[in-house]
Structure formats: C-alpha cells, structure tokens
Amino acid sequence: MIQKLYIRNYALIDELEIDFRPGFTVLTGETGAGKSIIMGALSLILGQRADSKAVKDAAQKTVIEGTFDISSYAMAAFFEENDLDYDPSGHCLLRRELSPQGKSRAFINDTPVSLSLLKELGEQLIDIHSQHQNLLLGDNRFQLRMIDIWADDEASLSQYRDEYRRYRALNEKLVSLRRENEEKRREEDYLRFQYDQLCEAHLQVGEQSALEEEQEMLTHAGEIKNGLYAISRCLDGEEGGVLPSLKETRSLLRSLQRVYPAVEPLDQRIESAYIEIKDILSEIDDRQESVAVDPARLQQVEERLDLLYGLQQKHHLSSHEELMALQDDLQKRLDAIEHADEEVAALQEELTEQERVLRSLAEQLSAVRHAAAVRFTEKLVERARPLGMPHLRFEVEWSDKTTFDADGTESVRYLFSANKNRPLEPVSDVASGGEISRLMLTIKSLAADAASLPTIIFDEIDTGVSGEIADKMGEIMAGMARYMQVVAITHLPQVASRGECHYRIYKDDEGETTQTRIELLDDARRVQEIARMLSGSQLTDAALKNARELLHRK
C-alpha cells in the first residue's frame, strides 16, 4: 500500500505531502483545485512519461517520491532478479526527478533504474482507474483478464504460457529451418560443383610444399649436380682432396706414436673425422646421382602447382591446408542438405507433440475459465443491479480462435443489456458512459475480492451518477477497502461520506502565485466539506444536517 506521496516543484505545487492510510481514503475539492495535478504526479512515480512543462520553477528540479509498504506482497524475488536493494521490513521508495531541461531520472530504493522497470514495479503496487480506463471494458484481453483474476488460475495460466513460449520457439525454429533448407537447396548444385572439383584434384596433406621443393630442385638440377660434383672432388680429389690428406695425416700420426704416445688421441680424432667425411662424400654422391635434369617431370610439377594455386585463388584462400578444410566443409554442408528432411521431420514431430501438450493445457484452462465465468456473471449482476440497472442482463460469450496465442484458444466478449426488451449486445456497443462506469466499478470490486491488489485509486469514476446509485457505488468502494487500500477522487458526497480518511484539495491564491494545497479534515471540517458538495459554496442548515446524517450513517 502507498503510505506517503511527496511532491516538490510540480505544476501548481511548491511542496506538498500526503499521508495515506489503510482502508478507504477520499479526496475532494472544487473543479480546478488540483486533483488532476496530484494524480499526474503520482503517475510519474508509476513510470508514465514526463513533460518538462510540469516543472514549476525552472531554477530547480521537480521531485516526486512515493513511500510504499510492500511487506505483505512477497516481492523479494522481483528485487533480487533486478539487482535492487530489498528492505526486509517492506519499506519501498519510488522517486522521480525532472530537470527543467526535460531530463528524467527514476529510482527504486535510491538505485537508478530505467523507466520501464519503474513502470513494471508500479503496476504491481497501484491500479489507477480513471474515466479513460473505462474504455478497457470493450477490450477483449481486459475482459479475459478479469475472468482469469476471478478464476484464480494464475498457476494454470503460467504453465500454459510457459508451454506456449516453447511451442512458439519450436515453430519459429521449424520455419527458420525450412527457410534455410530452401536456401541451401538453391545453392546445392553450385556447392556440389565446387566439391566435385576439389575431389577431382585429389588433394593430399603436405603435397604443395613437397611439390614446391621438387620444382626448385628440378629448375636448378644442372647447377645442383655441378655443385655436388665439385664438392665431391674437394673431398676426394687426387690432388689436394680432404680424404687423401686425412689418410696421409693418420699414417704420420701412427708413425709418431712409437716415440710420442701423447698423439694417440689425435689419431683417434682424425680417424673419426675421416669416417664422417667419407660418409658425407657417399651421401653427396648419392644425391648427385638422384638429381636429374628432367624437363618432362618439371612440367608435370608446375602443372600440378598451377592447379593448386588456381583453386586457392578461385576460393580466395592462402594455403593448401585451407583448401582441404574447404573441401571438408563443403562435404559437411552437402551432407546436411541430404539429411535436411530428416531434421525437419524430427522437429515437426516435436512440434506436434508440443501442440498436443499445449492443447491439453488450453482445454484445462478453458474449463476453469468457463466455470469461473458463470460465477463471475452471477456476482456481477448481483452487485450491478442495485446501481440503477434493475433489468441488467450480462453474459460472457466464448469463441474459438483459429490458432494458439498467449491467452489460450478462446476469445471472450462481454454481452450486456440494461433494458427488458433489448437483446444482449457487446457492452462497448450499447452501454452508456454511466453504465460503463458502474460496470467497471463492479468488475474492479470482484477483482478485489479475488486478488490481493495492494492499492486501487478511483479517479472520478463516479462521474455522471448521483443519488441512490452514488450511495451504492460508495458502498462498493468501502466494501473493497476491507481487502485492499482504496483511494477515491470524487465529487459525490455519498461517496465521500463513506471514506475513513478525508482530504480536501484546494487552491491558495494569497501569495504571489496560485498554489495547490491539501488538508486532512477533522470531523467538523468534514461536515462542512460534505455540505459544500451537497449545496455548493452557500452552506445551508439543511445541507449541514444532511452531511451529518451521511457521515453518521457510515
């Protein structure tokens, strides 16, 4: 419930604070006194759009704060999910700040939040019902929502909507998969051509680097053979060759060992060098033999490399490995196309099963709603007839939808007739403004019976009614206040007299500027305010007496 509303620098308000109490509170005042200004300020902390023109003094910002007690409404999870501080005592502060430049800031418990989050929380705290909201009575979703509240089917509806979201996700996935498959089939021939071309190339791991080495060797075969031959002559030439020199060196060392044994290790090292160089010479000779000047083979190698380079250029690749990876990818894509129908069939089967689950839940939901609609109709007629509609007939009409949606498989329409000989027709087509106001009040009272709504504010919902009907409407509001906090802005003394707490809103013109102010009325001032509502500015003894009687009756 709302405990306090603080307003500073807004429209005709310098600074104003209202303390709200549990039960039924009424706000009264002459037309133009500023009741709509207070409602406008309240709507700002509930997430509505702001207008910088509402800033009274352009030298300072506008601040609106609402203090709420949410201890009875199990909202800790909401605060945790949105990373907000939650006061275990249930204290909650909503604040809105407007700058003269038009910038707006929103806060929940002093934490900056988006306007959408402020609105999401605000909708769970207060239901503001104005004359404009009466238009909702012709909205089919609002009509169904009232049935759901009366049916107390939130668990069933939540389960249905969870499964509906899964159904939609599967359906969207199936549509997307079919679209993708169609696109893939359109390019299948081209993919197949590319894949076949790569397969015909018989790509081998490491082939390109090996061919490039072979090409280099064949291109310089003569130069290589001549170089190897020259090296061979250096190592084993008859004149100045390394091997003959080492052989002679070994012979000299061995002769010297007889008189100088210390050179024996040198002899061993020379022998090792001799063996190593002889092995090198053998490998050089083998390589010289293997290198051949072969123009035909060179042509084959270059043609193969041209093919590989051409494929890389065609596919905008930079290596042989990327070319082989492309071949693997093309094979996978073609395999996916070949098995696409199987995937679609499996998904279609899953969707069919999900539709069966959803239809079963929808049927259960419909059964609960139909049963609730019967009770809802009976209660509505019972409460609305005393509001000046003695011949009221009301019916909830159901019709099947062509497909599933978030609300089920049926749509609802309220049918209404206030006269004996008139057929039932859609309520928005035949009900007058006053009848719609009374119906909406009745429906809201039924919702209050069925749901734990924290606070409801009626903003001149009683416009267009008077006398006994007004008294009955006040009685209904007072009855709602047994279950929730009710605030009514009213021009009707019959309604105002039912309130447990009474505020008067008025204009103060004594200063340099006109100010909207508010005062909590004691018993004596309340009698005067009710009398004023009965007779106008000229208070008569009869009006005062009537006011006391209305208040005493409460």
Phi, psi and omega per residue, in radians:
M1 nan 2.693 3.088
I2 -1.450 2.346 -3.116
Q3 -1.849 -0.594 -3.074
K4 -2.675 2.503 3.023
L5 -2.187 2.137 3.135
Y6 -2.015 2.273 -3.100
I7 -2.265 2.302 3.099
R8 -2.400 2.266 3.048
N9 1.066 0.867 -3.116
Y10 -2.265 2.095 3.108
A11 0.934 -2.037 3.139
L12 -1.614 0.239 -3.044
I13 -1.944 2.095 2.967
D14 -1.307 -0.966 3.117
E15 -2.762 2.340 -3.070
L16 -2.676 2.486 3.127
E17 -2.393 2.312 3.127
I18 -2.114 2.222 3.020
D19 -1.690 2.104 3.110
F20 -1.717 2.600 -3.114
R21 -2.120 2.859 3.053
P22 -1.110 2.888 3.098
G23 1.509 -2.516 -2.985
F24 -1.910 1.997 3.109
T25 -1.955 2.391 3.090
V26 -2.064 2.524 3.065
L27 -2.113 2.199 -3.136
T28 -2.247 2.939 3.120
G29 2.825 2.785 -3.135
E30 -1.174 2.753 3.097
T31 -1.008 2.279 -3.132
G32 1.542 0.016 -3.103
A33 -1.251 -0.425 3.109
G34 2.201 0.239 3.122
K35 -1.061 -0.738 -3.132
S36 -1.170 -0.507 3.094
I37 -1.134 -0.773 3.126
I38 -1.105 -0.731 3.108
M39 -1.133 -0.634 3.090
G40 -1.111 -0.731 3.100
A41 -1.111 -0.758 3.123
L42 -1.066 -0.701 -3.118
S43 -1.115 -0.473 3.139
L44 -1.159 -0.703 3.120
I45 -1.372 -0.054 3.043
L46 -1.774 0.186 2.982
G47 1.704 0.169 3.132
Q48 -1.353 2.799 -3.135
R49 -1.161 2.569 -3.088
A50 -1.851 2.698 3.077
D51 -2.113 2.129 -3.094
S52 -1.089 -0.324 3.112
K53 -1.161 -0.317 -3.134
A54 -1.325 -0.227 3.104
V55 -1.205 2.108 -3.033
K56 -1.275 -0.940 -3.114
D57 -1.912 1.996 -3.063
A58 -1.176 -0.125 -3.133
A59 -1.508 -0.171 -3.127
Q60 -2.492 2.864 -3.103
K61 -1.468 2.795 3.045
T62 -1.616 2.397 3.120
V63 -2.277 2.250 3.019
I64 -2.219 2.234 -3.141
E65 -2.228 2.408 3.040
G66 -2.139 2.219 3.104
T67 -1.799 2.255 -3.050
F68 -2.210 2.638 2.969
D69 -1.885 1.934 -3.101
I70 -2.000 0.358 -3.055
S71 -1.108 -0.409 -3.061
S72 -1.698 0.153 -2.961
Y73 -2.114 0.315 2.981
A74 0.787 0.989 -3.073
M75 -1.868 0.171 -3.116
A76 -1.027 -0.656 -3.115
A77 -1.099 -0.672 3.121
F78 -1.059 -0.773 -3.123
F79 -1.167 -0.695 3.141
E80 -1.156 -0.768 -3.125
E81 -1.089 -0.532 -3.091
N82 -1.821 0.269 3.057
D83 0.967 0.855 3.122
L84 -2.013 2.615 3.069
D85 -1.218 2.304 3.109
Y86 -2.024 2.177 3.111
D87 -1.490 2.022 -3.125
P88 -0.986 -0.411 3.129
S89 -1.300 -0.211 3.132
G90 1.635 0.065 3.118
H91 -1.297 2.328 -3.133
C92 -2.454 2.307 -3.115
L93 -2.095 2.115 3.027
L94 -1.848 2.307 -3.120
R95 -2.372 2.502 3.090
R96 -2.272 2.325 3.114
E97 -2.146 2.334 3.112
L98 -2.129 2.297 3.074
S99 -1.647 2.744 3.102
P100 -1.059 -0.390 3.135
Q101 -1.422 -0.034 3.084
G102 1.715 -0.002 3.113
K103 -1.349 2.529 -3.097
S104 -2.237 2.444 3.068
R105 -2.268 2.504 -3.128
A106 -2.181 2.537 -3.110
F107 -2.417 2.505 2.943
I108 -2.155 2.054 -3.063
N109 0.869 0.800 3.083
D110 1.202 0.133 3.056
T111 -1.707 2.178 3.110
P112 -1.070 2.351 -3.119
V113 -2.398 2.888 3.059
S114 -1.313 2.769 3.128
L115 -1.112 -0.619 -3.129
S116 -1.150 -0.650 3.110
L117 -1.220 -0.695 3.085
L118 -1.051 -0.723 -3.140
K119 -1.174 -0.690 3.136
E120 -1.060 -0.741 3.105
L121 -1.243 -0.752 -3.110
G122 -1.023 -0.652 -3.140
E123 -1.154 -0.378 3.112
Q124 -1.530 -0.183 -3.076
L125 -1.808 -0.681 -3.051
I126 -2.412 2.381 2.982
D127 -1.922 1.895 3.103
I128 -1.614 2.038 -3.140
H129 -1.910 1.965 3.136
S130 -1.969 3.076 3.084
Q131 -1.051 -0.622 3.134
H132 -1.061 -0.631 -3.099
Q133 -1.209 -0.255 3.084
N134 -1.038 -0.418 3.121
L135 -1.086 -0.405 3.138
L136 -1.089 -0.413 -3.082
L137 -1.052 -0.420 3.097
G138 -1.578 0.009 -3.126
D139 -1.573 2.160 -3.055
N140 -1.111 -0.620 -3.131
R141 -1.208 -0.670 3.067
F142 -1.101 -0.748 3.132
Q143 -1.041 -0.759 3.130
L144 -1.173 -0.661 3.137
R145 -1.067 -0.675 3.105
M146 -1.130 -0.653 3.077
I147 -1.121 -0.730 -3.132
D148 -1.122 -0.707 3.111
I149 -1.090 -0.776 -3.140
W150 -1.164 -0.594 -3.128
A151 -1.313 -0.301 -3.077
D152 0.926 0.861 -3.053
D153 -1.905 0.535 -3.091
E154 -1.023 -0.684 -3.131
A155 -1.127 -0.805 3.122
S156 -1.139 -0.730 -3.132
L157 -1.161 -0.692 3.135
S158 -1.133 -0.744 3.114
Q159 -1.109 -0.750 3.113
Y160 -1.055 -0.781 -3.091
R161 -1.190 -0.577 3.051
D162 -1.074 -0.816 3.139
E163 -1.213 -0.551 3.102
Y164 -1.160 -0.709 3.096
R165 -1.085 -0.671 3.103
R166 -1.171 -0.698 3.103
Y167 -1.071 -0.785 3.141
R168 -1.123 -0.706 -3.137
A169 -1.103 -0.746 3.111
L170 -1.128 -0.742 -3.127
N171 -1.113 -0.759 3.113
E172 -1.138 -0.643 3.103
K173 -1.136 -0.709 3.131
L174 -1.142 -0.796 3.119
V175 -1.053 -0.766 -3.140
S176 -1.118 -0.727 -3.133
L177 -1.117 -0.753 3.116
R178 -1.098 -0.702 3.119
R179 -1.124 -0.752 3.122
E180 -1.092 -0.725 -3.131
N181 -1.128 -0.682 3.098
E182 -1.098 -0.730 3.119
E183 -1.144 -0.711 3.133
K184 -1.145 -0.681 3.140
R185 -1.159 -0.577 3.110
R186 -1.150 -0.483 3.140
E187 -1.826 0.126 -3.090
E188 -1.057 -0.771 -3.118
D189 -1.048 -0.737 -3.134
Y190 -1.170 -0.744 3.092
L191 -1.071 -0.717 3.141
R192 -1.104 -0.740 3.126
F193 -1.064 -0.794 3.135
Q194 -1.098 -0.759 -3.107
Y195 -1.130 -0.796 -3.140
D196 -1.074 -0.682 -3.141
Q197 -1.093 -0.706 3.106
L198 -1.225 -0.654 3.110
C199 -1.107 -0.697 3.137
E200 -1.146 -0.404 3.127
A201 -1.323 -0.253 3.117
H202 0.879 1.006 -3.103
L203 -1.136 2.421 -3.141
Q204 -2.185 2.551 3.131
V205 -1.108 2.244 3.095
G206 1.317 0.111 -3.041
E207 -1.154 -0.772 -3.025
Q208 -1.092 -0.819 -3.134
S209 -1.100 -0.656 3.118
A210 -1.149 -0.719 3.127
L211 -1.166 -0.661 3.127
E212 -1.130 -0.656 3.076
E213 -1.153 -0.748 -3.138
E214 -1.138 -0.694 3.115
Q215 -1.055 -0.753 3.134
E216 -1.071 -0.717 -3.127
M217 -1.188 -0.801 -3.111
L218 -1.177 -0.614 3.140
T219 -1.117 -0.605 -3.097
H220 -1.960 0.518 -3.053
A221 -1.024 -0.801 -3.119
G222 -1.103 -0.784 3.136
E223 -1.087 -0.686 -3.135
I224 -1.163 -0.800 -3.120
K225 -1.075 -0.768 -3.137
N226 -1.112 -0.712 3.138
G227 -1.131 -0.783 3.118
L228 -1.102 -0.658 3.126
Y229 -1.130 -0.744 -3.132
A230 -1.106 -0.713 3.107
I231 -1.098 -0.735 3.130
S232 -1.047 -0.738 3.139
R233 -1.158 -0.612 3.109
C234 -1.123 -0.597 -3.093
L235 -1.443 -0.615 -3.013
D236 -2.319 0.473 3.128
G237 -1.271 2.666 -3.132
E238 -1.171 -0.524 -3.122
E239 -2.000 1.914 3.062
G240 1.375 0.250 3.127
G241 -1.219 2.610 -3.112
V242 -1.142 -0.815 -3.082
L243 -1.099 -0.829 3.086
P244 -1.029 -0.668 -3.133
S245 -1.138 -0.743 3.122
L246 -1.137 -0.647 3.138
K247 -1.122 -0.755 3.107
E248 -1.142 -0.672 3.130
T249 -1.086 -0.745 3.122
R250 -1.051 -0.733 -3.119
S251 -1.099 -0.710 3.137
L252 -1.177 -0.722 3.134
L253 -1.107 -0.724 -3.130
R254 -1.156 -0.637 3.093
S255 -1.145 -0.637 -3.090
L256 -1.288 -0.440 -3.098
Q257 -1.079 -0.431 -3.107
R258 -1.145 -0.552 -3.122
V259 -1.910 -0.239 -3.083
Y260 -2.499 1.369 -3.065
P261 -1.014 -0.317 -3.073
A262 -1.117 -0.283 -3.105
V263 -1.553 0.053 -3.120
E264 -1.036 -0.774 3.092
P265 -1.034 -0.591 3.118
L266 -1.161 -0.632 3.109
D267 -1.102 -0.709 3.139
Q268 -1.141 -0.687 -3.140
R269 -1.191 -0.701 3.113
I270 -1.116 -0.660 3.129
E271 -1.122 -0.723 3.115
S272 -1.093 -0.766 3.129
A273 -1.096 -0.701 3.132
Y274 -1.059 -0.815 -3.128
I275 -1.108 -0.761 -3.120
E276 -1.094 -0.795 -3.112
I277 -1.199 -0.602 3.095
K278 -1.126 -0.663 3.101
D279 -1.162 -0.717 3.096
I280 -1.063 -0.757 3.140
L281 -1.065 -0.691 3.132
S282 -1.112 -0.737 3.137
E283 -1.170 -0.661 3.103
I284 -1.093 -0.720 3.124
D285 -1.122 -0.715 3.112
D286 -1.094 -0.738 -3.126
R287 -1.178 -0.677 3.107
Q288 -1.075 -0.657 3.141
E289 -1.223 -0.604 -3.064
S290 -1.354 -0.467 3.137
V291 -1.376 2.153 -3.114
A292 -2.299 2.496 3.028
V293 -1.365 1.842 -3.006
D294 -2.321 1.483 -3.125
P295 -1.002 -0.595 -3.115
A296 -1.154 -0.775 3.136
R297 -1.175 -0.668 3.102
L298 -1.038 -0.703 3.119
Q299 -1.120 -0.709 3.111
Q300 -1.089 -0.779 -3.126
V301 -1.102 -0.773 -3.110
E302 -1.173 -0.623 3.091
E303 -1.146 -0.684 3.131
R304 -1.171 -0.745 3.117
L305 -1.146 -0.656 3.095
D306 -1.055 -0.665 3.110
L307 -1.118 -0.822 -3.123
L308 -1.136 -0.766 3.116
Y309 -1.097 -0.680 -3.132
G310 -1.128 -0.707 3.117
L311 -1.142 -0.693 3.117
Q312 -1.135 -0.741 3.132
Q313 -1.134 -0.712 -3.132
K314 -1.064 -0.702 -3.075
H315 -1.707 0.160 3.091
H316 1.001 0.834 3.128
L317 -2.021 2.817 -3.045
S318 -2.011 -0.006 -3.116
S319 -2.668 2.829 3.092
H320 -1.128 -0.641 -3.133
E321 -1.122 -0.681 3.107
E322 -1.153 -0.584 3.111
L323 -1.143 -0.734 3.114
M324 -1.203 -0.616 3.088
A325 -1.134 -0.651 3.090
L326 -1.098 -0.701 3.122
Q327 -1.081 -0.748 3.095
D328 -1.102 -0.736 -3.139
D329 -1.114 -0.742 3.120
L330 -1.097 -0.667 3.116
Q331 -1.114 -0.738 3.124
K332 -1.128 -0.718 -3.132
R333 -1.154 -0.677 3.108
L334 -1.202 -0.655 3.080
D335 -1.111 -0.694 3.129
A336 -1.106 -0.691 3.113
I337 -1.128 -0.704 -3.136
E338 -1.126 -0.551 -3.098
H339 -1.800 0.184 -3.089
A340 -1.066 -0.733 -3.124
D341 -1.072 -0.618 3.124
E342 -1.146 -0.718 3.137
E343 -1.162 -0.718 3.106
V344 -1.096 -0.764 -3.122
A345 -1.095 -0.712 -3.139
A346 -1.152 -0.725 3.135
L347 -1.200 -0.658 3.104
Q348 -1.111 -0.665 3.108
E349 -1.148 -0.712 3.100
E350 -1.120 -0.712 3.133
L351 -1.143 -0.697 3.118
T352 -1.085 -0.719 3.109
E353 -1.166 -0.695 3.104
Q354 -1.145 -0.629 3.095
E355 -1.137 -0.646 3.102
R356 -1.127 -0.767 3.098
V357 -1.070 -0.785 -3.103
L358 -1.133 -0.719 -3.137
R359 -1.136 -0.684 3.117
S360 -1.096 -0.766 3.117
L361 -1.152 -0.656 3.134
A362 -1.126 -0.669 3.117
E363 -1.154 -0.720 3.091
Q364 -1.098 -0.737 3.134
L365 -1.106 -0.724 3.130
S366 -1.106 -0.711 -3.139
A367 -1.071 -0.756 3.124
V368 -1.128 -0.747 -3.119
R369 -1.151 -0.756 -3.119
H370 -1.082 -0.754 3.119
A371 -1.128 -0.707 3.131
A372 -1.173 -0.631 -3.110
A373 -1.087 -0.602 3.106
V374 -1.112 -0.824 3.136
R375 -1.182 -0.683 3.135
F376 -1.055 -0.778 -3.137
T377 -1.102 -0.787 -3.126
E378 -1.058 -0.812 -3.116
K379 -1.173 -0.697 -3.123
L380 -1.085 -0.814 3.141
V381 -1.099 -0.722 -3.131
E382 -1.061 -0.712 -3.089
R383 -1.484 -0.516 -3.038
A384 -1.482 -0.504 -3.110
R385 -1.025 -0.714 3.120
P386 -1.164 -0.188 -3.133
L387 -1.546 0.734 3.079
G388 1.364 0.361 3.109
M389 -2.279 1.153 -3.032
P390 -1.134 -0.432 -3.113
H391 -1.814 0.350 -3.108
L392 -1.018 2.307 2.928
R393 -2.177 2.444 -3.052
F394 -2.497 2.482 -3.117
E395 -2.608 2.526 3.055
V396 -1.765 2.046 -3.112
E397 -1.755 2.304 -3.127
W398 -1.916 2.523 3.038
S399 -2.509 2.552 -3.112
D400 -1.354 2.493 3.039
K401 -1.583 2.794 -3.130
T402 -1.340 -0.316 -3.117
T403 -2.679 3.082 3.092
F404 -1.310 2.632 2.857
D405 -2.545 -3.044 -3.025
A406 -1.130 -0.283 -3.104
D407 -1.767 -0.046 3.140
G408 2.116 -2.675 -3.101
T409 -2.015 0.139 -3.140
E410 -2.274 2.586 2.987
S411 -1.933 2.792 -3.045
V412 -2.195 2.656 3.078
R413 -2.548 2.302 3.109
Y414 -1.503 2.178 3.072
L415 -1.844 2.517 -2.944
F416 -2.575 2.528 2.949
S417 -2.633 2.305 3.133
A418 -1.768 -0.045 -3.059
N419 -2.150 2.695 -3.038
K420 -1.062 -0.820 -2.958
N421 -1.768 0.280 3.135
R422 -1.787 2.412 3.128
P423 -1.241 2.782 3.061
L424 -1.212 2.286 3.116
E425 -2.400 2.860 3.121
P426 -0.928 2.334 -3.003
V427 -1.018 -0.631 -3.114
S428 -1.236 -0.319 -3.113
D429 -1.515 -0.527 -2.962
V430 -2.114 -0.345 -3.083
A431 -1.352 2.415 3.076
S432 -1.323 2.977 3.125
G433 -1.036 -0.751 3.133
G434 -1.154 -0.679 3.121
E435 -1.156 -0.690 3.115
I436 -1.120 -0.720 3.109
S437 -1.027 -0.774 -3.122
R438 -1.199 -0.676 3.090
L439 -1.119 -0.750 -3.130
M440 -1.124 -0.692 3.093
L441 -1.076 -0.739 3.133
T442 -1.109 -0.780 -3.118
I443 -1.118 -0.735 3.111
K444 -1.110 -0.621 3.122
S445 -1.180 -0.639 3.082
L446 -1.155 -0.698 3.102
A447 -1.097 -0.675 3.118
A448 -1.118 -0.624 3.100
D449 -1.107 -0.639 -2.964
A450 -1.644 -0.446 -3.023
A451 -2.187 2.714 3.124
S452 -1.566 1.227 3.081
L453 -1.374 2.218 -3.085
P454 -1.096 -0.939 -3.016
T455 -2.531 2.423 2.991
I456 -2.234 2.378 3.118
I457 -2.043 2.119 3.081
F458 -1.692 1.982 -3.113
D459 -1.741 1.586 3.116
E460 0.953 0.713 3.089
I461 -1.205 -0.329 -3.075
D462 -1.567 0.173 3.116
T463 -1.056 2.339 3.091
G464 1.646 0.034 3.105
V465 -2.168 2.864 -3.127
S466 -2.830 3.141 3.023
G467 1.038 -2.378 -3.074
E468 -1.094 -0.642 -3.137
I469 -1.104 -0.767 3.107
A470 -1.042 -0.690 3.134
D471 -1.105 -0.732 3.123
K472 -1.138 -0.700 3.109
M473 -1.097 -0.711 3.077
G474 -1.096 -0.654 3.113
E475 -1.123 -0.707 3.120
I476 -1.123 -0.778 3.130
M477 -1.072 -0.754 3.114
A478 -1.096 -0.636 3.098
G479 -1.156 -0.668 3.099
M480 -1.092 -0.574 -3.083
A481 -1.166 -0.182 3.054
R482 -1.280 -0.384 -3.084
Y483 -1.883 -0.309 -3.006
M484 -2.753 3.022 3.045
Q485 -1.464 2.229 -3.125
V486 -2.135 2.279 3.052
V487 -2.159 2.286 -3.129
A488 -2.209 2.202 2.954
I489 -1.663 2.071 -2.947
T490 -2.490 2.710 2.991
H491 -1.874 -0.002 -3.017
L492 -1.738 2.163 3.124
P493 -1.106 -0.564 -3.138
Q494 -1.091 -0.669 3.109
V495 -1.319 -0.809 -3.095
A496 -1.032 -0.617 -3.097
S497 -1.214 -0.313 -3.139
R498 -1.401 -0.290 -3.074
G499 -1.147 2.581 3.048
E500 -1.502 -0.406 3.135
C501 -2.403 2.347 -2.990
H502 -2.265 2.106 3.056
Y503 -1.912 2.500 3.017
R504 -1.955 2.256 3.099
I505 -1.788 2.318 -3.085
Y506 -2.597 2.877 3.092
K507 -1.725 2.426 3.104
D508 -1.991 1.981 -3.097
D509 -1.840 0.217 -3.034
E510 -1.302 -0.538 -3.123
G511 -1.460 -2.839 -3.136
E512 -1.284 -0.448 3.139
T513 -2.242 2.750 3.082
T514 -1.345 2.331 -3.116
Q515 -2.133 2.472 2.959
T516 -1.576 2.229 -3.121
R517 -2.265 2.933 -3.127
I518 -2.469 2.537 3.103
E519 -2.439 2.480 3.038
L520 -1.451 2.168 -3.044
L521 -1.519 2.330 2.975
D522 -1.453 -3.079 -3.042
D523 -1.048 -0.768 -3.076
A524 -1.178 -0.808 3.136
R525 -1.168 -0.491 3.136
R526 -1.218 -0.682 3.073
V527 -1.033 -0.760 -3.134
Q528 -1.123 -0.708 -3.126
E529 -1.165 -0.734 3.105
I530 -1.122 -0.710 3.114
A531 -1.093 -0.727 3.100
R532 -1.060 -0.686 3.123
M533 -1.160 -0.485 3.134
L534 -1.401 -0.709 -2.970
S535 -2.123 -0.088 -3.084
G536 1.661 -2.877 -3.050
S537 -1.171 -0.444 3.136
Q538 -1.512 1.783 -3.101
L539 -1.354 2.213 3.109
T540 -1.894 2.792 3.093
D541 -1.057 -0.664 -3.139
A542 -1.114 -0.714 -3.137
A543 -1.157 -0.719 3.121
L544 -1.114 -0.734 3.124
K545 -1.105 -0.769 3.137
N546 -1.094 -0.683 3.125
A547 -1.091 -0.763 3.136
R548 -1.105 -0.671 -3.137
E549 -1.131 -0.739 3.125
L550 -1.084 -0.765 -3.118
L551 -1.227 -0.653 3.126
H552 -1.159 -0.649 3.140
R553 -1.072 -0.632 -3.135
K554 -1.034 nan nan
